[in-house]
Amino acid sequence: DGGITQSPKYLFRKEGQNVTLSCEQNLNHDAMYWYRQDPGQGLRLIYYSQIVNDFQKGDIAEGYSVSREKKESFPLTVTSAQKNPTAFYLCASTSRRGIGYTFGSGTRLTVV
Amino acid sequence: AQRVTQPEKLLSVFKGAPVELKCNYSYSGSPELFWYVQYSRQRLQLLLRHISRESIKGFTADLNKGETSFHLKKPFAQEEDSAMYYCALLTQGGSEKLVFGKGTKLTVNP
């Protein structure tokens, strides 16, 4: 059953802690993306990677970090430098231009 | 700079009425546009792409380069169309990425 798996579904973080959100795909897609979804803000791009061992900052990369050591995995770390981390995080992937993205089911992060 | 504008946060219609969700874009290159839909408790999914000129679930969207618009239309709305709709623009060049609008929440009332 092919697709994108994000884990965990819900995550609680204390202020000052770093947390890592997992994104795994078995679609053999080259490109992967992390978006943040906030009510009334739509989806905003955090980081993206078009090939293994390479990634670029999106529009709101501050306070986040990523790695792309394997084609199927693109974890996102929310660091303590992120001022307002409470949000819904979506991972996506695509195999080639123009066919659209496949999205994961998301991780809801709450800072407590 | 690339930008996608969806002017309506909320849109409410009655079942059987026509519906139009507006989308305007700003982009210096040749645009590729998409509509994505997110039903309650489901993941975001592709609804349609302008390049394929398809009709999905009765929805259509035509790219109007003169008006820089890509409005989503359906002649007869159904209750199951109630969802969040996002218009998105695919940028060109070496760093291709989807730029999303802020979304429109459509409610179809019985």
Interface residues (C-beta under 8 A of the other chain):
Chain A: A31 Y33 Y35 G40 Q41 G42 L43 R44 L45 Y48 Q50 Q56 G58 L90 A92 R97 G98 I99 G100 Y101 F103 G104 S105 G106
Chain B: Q6 K9 E32 F34 Y36 R43 L44 Q45 L46 R49 I51 Y86 L90 S95 E96 K97 L98 V99 F100 G101 K102 G103
